[in-house]
């Protein structure tokens, strides 16, 4: 699995009406705190950091895409609004691919940025789709992660854990292979074989 911090120019995506609002109010920061499907579209909770909250709220009045909205909080520098709008055509496709971003998502001047955790293959599919649609994007950071339970078998994990705890990999060693095998209740050859296979898996996973 990979964790990617993506920045996408949603102004190039005609399906996202919020892009125009964020471009018109380029100094404002729109932070989508949550998003979920509802019967008549998508419900989102958006925090807008701006000194012109009233003008932005009036844009919601004028936007035909906004089916309903409610201002939950407003002060001199921030507006918290809950709104419902039609489901974007890309929403279901990205959800089925498992590449929906994690919240919050930040939108500023027509660009959206956020993190998402997905497989390398799914991330490649997403970026291929963005490139094919001529939607500019940037990968701000990319972190590889993995599930350790998928690297080693239960027995290999047990043996490696025991070896680490008893100092087998310390320098100098905290225990010998013979002592480790005795602790595990197996002969030296069996312990060596399990360690060798486990170490091979760990090294290959690290290199990949």
N, C-alpha and C positions, 0 to 999 in steps of 0.2 A: 504493500500500500504506500501511497505517497500523500503528503499534505502540501497542497499548493496554495500560494497566495496570488490570486489572479486579479488583474485590472483589465476591464473590458470597456470599450467605448460603446455604451448603450445608445449614444446619439446616432450610431449607425444602424440601430435596430428599430425599424419603424413600429415594432410591436410594443415598444416601451414608451408610453406617453410621459412618464416621469422624467425622461431624458430632456424634453423640451423645457420643463419647469426648472430643472437643475441648471440648464444652460442659461435661461433667462435670469436666474438668480445665482450667478456663478460664484458669489461669495458665501452662499449658504451651504451647509452640510446636511444632507439627508441621510439619516441612519435608519435602515429598516431593521427593526428589532425582532420581528417575527412575521411569518407569512404562512397562511394555511388555506387550503381549498374550502369553499363553502358552496351552498346550493346555487347561488347566483354569481359565482366567480371566485375571486381570491380576496381574502381579508388580510390586510397588513396593518401593523402598528409602526408608525414612522415618527421618529424624533428629528425635528428640524432645528438646527442651530442657526439662528438668523436674527438680525436686528429689524427685519421687515416682515414679521410673522403675519400681520393682517393682510398684506398684499399676497402672500403665498396662499393663505386660506381662501382669498377671493378667487385665485386661480383654480382651486378645487371646485368652486361654484360654477366656473365657466367651462371646466373640462368635461366634455360629453362622455369620456371614458369612466369618470367617477360616478358610480351608481348611488353611493351614499357615503357620508363621512360624519365623524363626530370629533370635535376638538376636546380632548380630555384634559389638557393643561396648556396654559399659555402665560408667559411672562415676558420680560423685556428682551430676553436673549434666546428663548427656546419655545417651540410649539410641539406638543405631543398630540398626534391625530391618528384616529383609527378610520380606515376607509376600505371600501369594497369596490372592485373594478373587475371587468371581464378577465377571464383566465388567458394569459398570453399563450400563443400557439406553441411556444417552445417549453412551456412549463411542464406539461405532462411528459414530453419526450425526454427532458433532462431528468425528471424524477424517475422514469422507467430505466434510464441509464445509470442511475445512482450517482449523479454528478451535481446535485443541488448543493449550493454553497452553504456553509455554516453561517449562522447569524452572530453578530450583526453584519449587515452589508452596508458599506458606506458609498454614497453617491455624491459626487461633486463635479459640477460643470460638465455633465454629460458622460462621466466615467464612473463605473461601479467597481468597487474592489472588495474582496472578501476571501476567506479561506475555505477550502473544501478538502475533504479526505476521500480518496478514491483509488482505484487501481491505476497503474501506469497505462494500461490499455485503454481504460475509459477516459483518462485525461487526454490521451493521444486522439481518441475519437472526437472529444469536445473541441480541441484546438484545430483539428482538421475541419470540423464543421464551421468554426468561426472563420477560418481562412477561406473556405469555399464560399461563405456568405460575404466575404470582404469586410468583416467586422474586425477592426484593429483590437489587439489585446497585448498584454505584457504579462509574463510570469515573473512576479517580483521576488518570489522565493520558492524553493522546492526542497522538501525534506522527505527522505526515504524512511519509511518505518516498516516494521514487520511483526508478525505474530510469532513469538518464540515457540508457542505450542505447535506451530506448523513446521518448525525447523527440525526438531528432535522428536524421537519417539519417547514415550513415557519412561521406558527403561533407560534410554540414553540420557535423558534429562536428570534422572535419579542418580546415575553414576557420575555424571559431570558435576552435579551439585555437591555430591559427597566428596569428590576429588578437590573441588575448590575449597570447601569448608575445612578439609583436613590439611590444606596447604600443599597438595600435590604439585600445583603449578607455581608455588613460591620458589624463590631462589635465595638461599638453598631450600630444597624440598622439605616440607613439613612431614611428609610420610613417603614411603617407598611404594612401588606398584604392588609388591607382595603384601604390605600392610593394608593397602587400600582394598586388595582382593579379599583379604581376611575379614575386613569390616563388612564388605558386601556379601560375604558368604559364598564366593565363587573362587575358581582357581585363577592363577595369574594370567593364563592365556585368554580366558573368557573376559576378564577385566580389561586386558589390553585391547582385545578386539572391539569391545563396546566403546572404549575411549577413542580408538582410532577412527571408527565410523562416525562418532559424534563430532570429533574434531574436524573431520573432513566436511561434514555438513555445515558446521559453523563457518569454516574458512570459505567455502563456496558461496554461502549466503552473504558473507561480508564482501567478497570480491564482486558479486553480482550487484 
